Amino acid sequence: MGDNDPRDACNGHGTHVAGIVGANDVEKKFTGVAPDAIFGAYRIFGCSGSSADDVIMKAMEQAYEDGMDVINLSLGDMGWPDSPASVLADDLSMRGMIVIAAAGNEGEKGMFEVGAPSLGRHAVSVASVDNSHVLAHTIRLASGKTIGYATSNGKPFSIPEAPIAPMTLEFGSTSDGCLPSRINMQGMVALVSRGGCVFGQKIKNAQNAGAIAVLVYNSSPGFLTPSAQDPTITIPFGGITNLDGKFLFDQAMNNDKLYGATFEAGDTSFITPTSGKISSFSSWGLGPDLSIKPDISAPGGLIYSTYPMPMGSYATLSGTSMASPFVTGLVAMMQQARGGGRSISAEDLRTRLLNNGHLVTHLEDEKMFESVARQGAGLVDVYQAITSMTDILPEYLELRDLAHAAPDNQYTLQVTNKDRMQIEYSLSHVPAATVQAYGDKRPHAPLSKPIRLAVDQGVASVSFPTTTFILKPNDSINITVQIDPPSSIGLSAPSIYSGYIQIRKDTVDQAMFVPYAGFSTNLGALPVLLMNDTMPFVMNAVINPLDMVRNAGMISLQMIQSSPVVSVTVVDAENTDVTLGWVPGGYTQYVSRNDLFDPEDVFILKWYGNVVETKEQAMNPMGTSNGQFHPFRLTTKASHTRKMRVMDDEVEDQDDQLLIADGKFPHELVGRLLPAGIYRLKISALHVYGDESNPADYDIWISSGITVV
């Protein structure tokens, strides 16, 4: 956690976020979105970049009690709308205090990766779009060509001239720099690809190989601002575009190594090739229950803002952590326009933000709009949100899946004219990209890179009883919208189809949009627990409760998709229908899915031969009063990593620490120790929308025999 001093002395994250909201540097002529905003600073992170939701929730409650008008949460981790911090975000919003939260930076891990607390039904989940320009530094090659590179601390490399050389012979290799280099990089600037491991690991390996600096090229279009918190890294590092990385790589391959690269002092504004597009790192929705998330998009890629003075005063960072405070500042402006404070309700603020977004087109196809699961209601427009005199409710239409769609696929929109003049409105349908979310083979697993389908493969059919209507001042009308799933539904792997209902006014050239999104099959029929030759598995088939360090059982599992409930019970070895109790820590609600492409992203639960009798006891693995808390991490790009996860949210050596502190073994702290014998462990994972009391709604896995001595 760190100390009580709110000053950010570790990684600059909080200072950067605060500057986006409301910096007001008169000397440098730099301002944030709402420079007149008054801040309340509630420190929830230490230097590790992670925290627990009890700490976060306490800060949220304190902010409300202190009279803050809006909360910004540039943090998150996998969760559910029913996760504790998400529920609190909803509660605060219902009490008039709007909560803005980062959607997450897991854009390369596929669908359903938006994090909590932004999954709260009344919170505003913010996706990221790339900035139009980036303040970067210049590399001048011997040929005279210049290349821009960005650094997270805002400082250019302090090396006047050096050769640039790749660390691998394969361009774009995801393992590039992830292992100790066999190439002598002495005195060179290392060129490495993004991906495969965290930036710090790549930079440290290059440093150990003798490199004097590192350039990381992006794996997708656009600039990159790598960040690393390893204090043992002493060389500078920066990011370049994929296109520039390819140019440098090819030159190096042709010329053995690039001599004559000069790193110039000063800053230069470079045009961002991905300007206004959804950032590659921005997490995909939808929510685990097919709720529409993210809600809105804002600039979050390549954002220049304040930084702690000992770390350079200003820096360029990327992440939904940067997009969220942008919206927070806009909300402060909206409140100021209405007299300040909570003069405008949280729900009204949310409605205005979502009704008045600008749709973002796909990077690879300007004629196709990005999926609702990627951009929500589009790029935020504060001017239209403030000046618009029309409200549309609900802000979006959640179609869910085939089993939970509305009767006859009909949905109702209420349009209200709050203007002082009569307005004629027109209705139309704007389709967005349909994306294949899962692989073709069963069991369908989420794709790390969702596939955008052709237009004729996935467009819903949308109809209205009328396409025009007139509203007098302060009048409302209910419009029935029929949204039939795409005709090709069921022919491909599970996909998300989406689009927008467009409402235009005759008085101004101003469009408003209501997003919709649906799932192409029955989500509840898809498996949630990965069951194959390697998962789940149990380490140590023999458990000695008196030797907990070496002889504890350890069960590992991975989730294909999120589950409302995952339980681990002990059953009789001969008759597996006989349940003997829960493994302590073996009852968990609202479990998120794992990244199946990351072998370290695994849920782990230890067992010492003891059981508890109730769900409540099973949720409290160590017999403490702390309960369960989900870890949250900063959502600055590249500082948000999610590796091995322990089901009881304790660190892996927590048991050893507890033994030393209390002088007791885990089985003495909670539950009862089973008699010596052979037992089995049973994992039960409830399907989305499943009935907890119906055994048919679970994925079930039973281990082989485990001996307790």
N, C-alpha and C positions, 0 to 999 in steps of 0.2 A: 504493500500500500504506500509506504513512504510516510513522511512526517506531515504536520498540519500546515506547513507553509504552502500556500497556493502557487508560489513561483515555480515555473517550469524550468528545471535545471538539468533535465535529462535528455530529451529528444526533440523538444521544440514543438511537439504536436499541439498542445493546448494554446501556445502563443500564436501559432499559425492560424488556428481555427478562430481565435478571438479577433485577430486582425481582419479576417474576412468579414466577420460580422460588423465590426465597428471601429477599425483603426482610424486615427485622425492625426497623422504626422504632418504638421504644418510645414516644418523645415524641408522635408522631402516631397511634400505635396502628394502624399499617399493617403487615400481614405478607403475605408471599408464600405460595405453596402449601406450601413446605417451609422454614420459617424457620431450621431447624437445619442446613441444607445448607452444606457447605463448597465454595467455588467455586475453580475453576481458570480463569483468564482468558487466552485466546489470541487476540491481535488479528490479524484477517485482512483487515479493511477499513481503508482510509484514508477521506478525506472524500468520495470520489467515489461511494461506495455500491456498488462492484463490486470483484471480486477474481478470481483465476485458481485453477483447481483444484489446481495444484501447491502453492500457498500454503495452501489449505484442507486438503489432504491431509496436509501437513506438520504442521499444527496438530492434526489428528485423531490422527496417530501419536504426537505429543508428549503429548497428553492421555492416551492409553493407557499410554505409558511412565511417566507421572507418577502412575499409579494412580487416575485418575478412574474413577468407577463408571458414569457415564452421560454421553453427549455430546448437547448440544442444538445443532441446526443451524437457526437461523432465517434461512435463505438458500435460494437455488435458482435454477435456470434450466432451460430445456427440455433433455431428455436421454433416456436409456434406462436400463434396469436394468444395462446393461453399460457405462455411462459410468464413467470412472475413479473419481470420488468415490463413486458408488453401489456399485461393486465393493469399495472400501475399507470402506465402511459395513457391507457384508455380512461382510467378513473380520473386522472388529473385533467384530461381534455374535457370530460363530461362536467367537471367542476369549473371550467372556463379557462384553463391554462393549456394552450396548445403545445404539443410536443412534436418536435422535428427531429428525425433520426436518420442516420446513414443507412442506405440499403445494403452495403457490403461490397467487398472487392474480390469476389470469387467468380468473376466473369469467365474464367477459363475452366470452370468445373461443371458447367452445364446448368440445366434448369433447376428450379426450386432451391436456390441458394441465398435468397434474401434473408437477412438475419433479424433476430429480435434485438432490441425492443421495437424496431421499425415495423414489425409484423402486427403490432397493436391495431385493432380495427379502427380506432379513432386517431392514431398517430399518423404523421405524414412521413412516409418512407421516400427518401430522395435518391434517385439514380444520378449518374454523372455523365456530362457531355464534355468534350474537349474544348479547351480555350481556343480563340481565334489566332492568338499569337503567343509565343513563349519568349521570355527574356533569357537568352542563352549566351553562350560564349563561342568563340570562333576558332576553328582549326583551319589553317591555311596550308595547303599542300604545295609541293614544289611546282606543280603544273599551274598554280594560281587558283585552282578551285578551292572554294571555302565550304566548310561543313559546320553546322551548329551542333553544340552539345550542351546539355543541361545538367546541372549539379544540384543536389538537394540542399546544400548549404549556400547556394548562390555565388560561390567563389570559383573563378577559373583555375585551371591547373597552374601551379607555380613552377612550370617547367617550360623554358622558352622553346626548345626544339628536341624532338625525340622520334625514333622509329616506331611505327605501329605494326604489330604482328599478331595474328590469330593464335589461339591456344589449341586449335584443332584443325584438321584438314577438311572438315565437313561443315559447310555453311548451314546455320540454323539448327545444329545438333542440340537437343535438349539436355544432353549430358555435358555440354561444353562448360568447362571450368568447375564441374561438380566434384571432380576427383583431383588429387594432387597431380600437377602437370609434370610430364616427362620431358617437356620442352624447356630449355633454358631461356627465360625471359629477361635475363639480366639487362638492365638499362632500357628496357622497351616499355611501350604502352600496350597492355594486353587488350585484344579485341575478343569479346566473348558474347555469346548469344544469351538472351533472356530465356528462362524456363529450366525445369528439371530440378532445381534446388533454389534456396533463397539467395538473394544477392550477396549477403555477407559471406557465404561459403565460397562463391565464385571469386570474390575480391580477395579473400584470405588466401586461397590457393594460388592466385596470380601473384600476390605479394610474396608468398613463400618461394615462388619460382623466380623471384628477382625482379618482377615488374615494378616500374616506378609510378604507374597509374593504370587505371582500367577504364575502358569504354565498353558499355553494355549496349548492344543493339536490340531493338524491339523485335518481338516475334510476330507483331501485327503492325499495320500502318500507324504512323504517328510517332511523336517524341516519347521519350521515356525519362523519368527521373528516379533512378534507383536510390534506395536508402538502406542503410545498414547501421546497427547499433553496437556492433562488436568493438569494444574499446581497444582491442589488440590490432585493429586495422589502422595503419599509419599512412597509407598512400591515398591520394585523391582518386575519386571515381565519378563517372558521369554517364549519361545516356544519350543515344543517338537514334535516329529513325532506322527502320528496317532497310529502307532503300539506300541510305548512306552506309549502313553496315555492309550491305552487299557490295557496294562500290569499293569500300576499303578492303574487304575480304578478297575480291577479285584482283585488285591491284597488288595486294600482298602475295597472292598465289603466283601472279605473273612476274613479280619483281623480287621474289624471295622475302623482302620486307620493305616497308615504306619509309625511306629516308626523307628528310626534309619537311616533316610535318611540324609546323610552328603553332604553338598554342598562344594566341594573342590575349593581351590583357583587355579588360573592359567588357561591357555587355552589348549585345545586339539583339534587336527584336526580329525573330524569325516567324514567318507564316507557318501555322500548324496545318499539315495536309489533311488532318482529320477534324478540322474546325467544325464545331456544331454537331458532330456526330456522337452517338453514345460511346463512351470510353470503353476500350476493350476489357478493362478490369471490372467494370460495373456489373454487379451481380444480376443474374437472371431471376425472375419470379417464375411461377406464381408462388403464393404461399403454399405450405404443405397441405392445406385444406382447399386449395384452388381459389383462395381469396385473391383479389387483384392487388398485387404488390410488384414493383414499387408504385407509388402514387404519382410522383411528379419527377421531372429531371431538372438539373441546374448545372452550371459550370463547376467541374471538379477535377478536370484533367489539366495539369500544367498551370497551377494557380500560384501567383506571386503574392506573398503576404509577409507579415511580420514574423520575426524569429527571435529567440533570446539573444541579447546583445553579445554575450560571450561566444555565441555560435554564429555571429555574422550579421545580426539585426534583421536581415531579410533573406527569404529563400523561396524556391519554387518546389512545391510538392503536388502530388496527385493522389486522389482517392475520393470515395464518397464522403469521407471526413471533411473534404473541402467543399463538396456540393451542399451538404446539409447546412452549414453556417451561412451559405449564400441565401438559402431560402429563409433561414432564421432572420437574417437582416432584412429581407423583403417583408416578412411578417411584421417586424418592428415598424417598417415604413407604413404598412397598411394600417396598423394600430394608430400610428401618429396621425395619419390622414383622417381618422375618425375621432380624434380627440385624445388619444393616448390611453395607456392602461388597458384594462380588459373591457373597453367600451364596445368592442365587437367580439362576439362569442367565438370560441374555438371552432365550433362546427361551421359557423358562417365563414370564418377565415379559410377553413379547409375546403369548403364548397367553392369559394371564389378562386382559390389556387387551382383546383382541379378542373373547374369549368372553363378556364381561360388559358390553357396551355397551347403551345404551338407544336404541331406534329413534327417529329424528327424522321427524316428519310434514312434509308439504309445506306451504309457506306459504299456498298458495291452496286447499288441500283437506286438512282435518284427518283425513279418512278414508283418505288415501293416504300411504304412507311414501315418503320421498325415495329416489331411485335409489341403489343401492350405489355407483355411479360418483360420487356426490356426497358421501355421508356415511360410506362404508366400513362398519364394524361398529357405527356409531352413536355417541352421546354417551358419553364415557368415564365409568365409575362406579368410583372407586377403592375404595369400601367393599366392593362386591360382588366386585371383583377380588381383594381381600385375603382376604375371608372365604369365598369359594366353595371348595368341596372337590370340584369336578368339573372335569375337563379334557376338551376336545373337540379332536381333531386330524383333519385339518388345520383351521386357523382359518377358512379360507374355501374355496370350491369354484370354481375357475376353469374355466369351460366353454369358453373360447376362442370359436372360430367354428365354422361348420358342418363345415369340413374337418378340424378338430382336436378335435372333441368326443370324449369317451370312448366305447368300444364300447357300443352299445345305450343310450347316454346314462346309464350307471350309474356312480355314484361311491361311495366308501366313507368313512364317518366312524367314528372310534374314540372311544368315550365311556369315561372312566375315573372310577370312584368312589374318591376319596381320603379319604372320611369314615370314621368308626369305626362307622357304622351302615348298615344296608341301606336302599337308596333305590329307589323306583319312579319311573321316568321316563316322560314322554309326549312324542311327536313330533307336530309339525304344520308346515304350510307357511304362511308370511306373505309374500304378494307385495308387491313394491315397484313404483314407477312405472317404466314402460317409456318410454324417451325416443328420439325420432328424432334421430340424430346428424348426418345428412347431408341435403343438399338433394335434392329429387325428381329433378332433371335430371342427366343425365350430362355430364361426369364428376362424380360425386358429390363435392361439397366440404363440409367440416364447417360446420355452422351456428353462427353466433356465439351464438344463443340456441336451444339444443335444445328440441324440441317434446315436451311430455308427452302421451302417447297415452291414449285412453280405456281404462278397465280391461279391457273386452272385446276390445281390440285386441292386447294384448301380454302376457298372463299365461302363464307356463310351467305345464306340468302336472307336479306333483310327487307321487310315491307312495313308500311304504315297505312292506317286508314285514310289519311290525307297527308299531302306533302306541304301544305301551307295552312296557316291559321292566323287569326288576328286576336290580340289581347289588348284590352283597355288598361289604363293605369291601375296597378295593384290587383289585376285579375290573374287567375291561374287556370291552367288546363291540364288534364291528365291525358297523355298520349299513350296508346297501346303500340308497342313495337314487337313485331314477330321476328325472331332470329332463329332460323332453321340451320342446323349444322351443315357443313359442306357436304355435297352429294357424294364426294369420294371418301367420306368418313368410313373408317374401318378397313379400308383397303391398304393403308400403310401402317407403320409402327405408331404407337401412341404419340399424338401431336397436340399442340396448342394452337387453336385458331383464334383470331381476334380482329378487332376493327373499331370503328368509331361511328357514333351517331352525330352528324353535323347539324347544328342549328344556326341559321343565319338570320340577321335582322335586315329589314329594308332601310332602316334609318342610317346605318353606318356599315362600312365594309369591314365587318368584324364577325369572325366565325367562333362558335363555341363547340366544344366536343365532349361527348360522353363515351368513354372507352367501354368495351365489352371483351370478355375472353371466356373461352370454354375448352374443355378437354375432350378429345375425340373418342374416348372409350370410357369404360367404367373403372375409375381409379381404385375403387374398393376391391376389384377383382385381381389387381396386380400384386405380386409378392412384395413383401417388405424386408424380409430377412434373407441375406445371402446364404445359400446352402449349397456347397459344392464339395469337392475333395479336400479343400484346405480350410474352409470356413463353415461353421464355427469350429474351434478346436480347444482342447483342454491340455494345458501343460501340467505335468506331475499327476500321474494316475494313482500315486500313493501319497496320502496326506498324513503327516504326523503333527498334530496340534501343538506338541511341545517344541517343535522346531519350525517356527513359523517363517523364518527367513528362507530356508532352503526347501521346505516341504509343504508350502502352501499350494493349493490348487489355483490355477489361473485360467479363467475361461475368456476367450477372445471372440468377438463377433463383429460383423459389419452389416450395416443396414443399406439395402438397395434404395429404399426411400423412407421417409419419415413415418413414424408410428405413434399413435396416441398412447400406447402402453407397451412396455417390454418388461417381462418378468422372468426371473430365473429361480426355479424351484428345485428342491431335492425330491426325487421319487424313488420308490422301491426298485431295486435292480431287477427283480423277477416280475413284478406287476407294476408297470409304469403308470397305471391309472391311480395308484396310491401315492398321494402327495404327503410328504413328511414335514414340509415347511418351506419358507423362502430362504434363500441365501441372503444374509444381511447386505443391503445395498442392491438387492435384486428385484426391486419394484420401482420402475422409473416411468414417469408420465412425460408425454410430449418429447419423444426422442427424435433427434434430427438424423438425416441420412449421412452416410459416410461418402467420402471421395474414393470410389473403388479403384481409381488409378493411382492412389497414394497408399502404398503398403503400410505406412505408419499411421494412417488415419483409421484407428481401430478402437472399439470399445473394449475395455478390459475390466474384469471383476475377479477379485481374489476370494477364495473360499478356504476356511480352516476347519471344516467338518462340523460347523455349528449351523443352526437354523433358528428362525424366528417364526412366530405364529400368525402375525397380522401384517397387512399391507403397510400400516403406519410404521411398524417396527422395521419392515424391510426397506422403507424409504430412508431410514436413519441408520446407516451401516455401522457407525462406530459407537452407537449408544450415547451420542452427545446431544446437546440441545440446539445445535446449529442448523440442523436440517440440511437440505440439499440446495446448492447454489451453482448455477451454471456460469462458467467462466466467460468473460467478455474481453475482447482485445481491441486495441486501437484500429481504426479503419483508414489509416494512411496506407496508400498502395505500398506493398512489399514489406510492411511491418505487421501485417495481419497474417499470421500463419496458424494453421490448425493441424496439429500432428496427432500424437497418440492421446486418446481421451479415456479417462478412467470413469467407469459408470457411476461411481460414487463421488466424482469430482474432487477426489483427493489426489495428492501427488503420489507417485509410485512407492515412495519409501515412507509414507505416512504411518504405516503400521509399526515400523521399527521405531519411529519417533515416539509414538504413543506408548509403546512398551517401556521405553526408557523413562517417560514422564510419569506414567501411572503405576509401573511395576506389575502390570497385568497383561495376559495374553488376550488377543481379540475375542476368543470364544468365551472368556470370562467376563467380557464387557457387555455382551449382548447375546440374547438367546440362550439356547442350550446346546451342549455338545452331543452329537449323535454317538450311540454305542459303536464300538469297532465293528466293521463290516463293509460290505460292498454296496454302493449307491450309484445313482445316475443323476445327472443334471439335466433339467428340461428348460429350454428357452421357448417362451411363448410371445410372439410379436403380433399385436393387433393390427389388422388392416385399417387404412384410412376409411372413415365412415363406419367402421365395424362396431358391433355390439359387444361390449366387454363380457357380457354374460353368455355369449354364444361361442362355443368352442370352434365352430366351423369358420369363424371370422379371423382365426389366428393362423400364422405360420408356426409350425411346431418342429423343434429339433431336440432330439434326446441323445445324450452322450453315451459312450460305452461305459463300462463299469469303472468306478473310482473307489479305491480302498482307503478307508479311514482306519488307522492303526491305534 
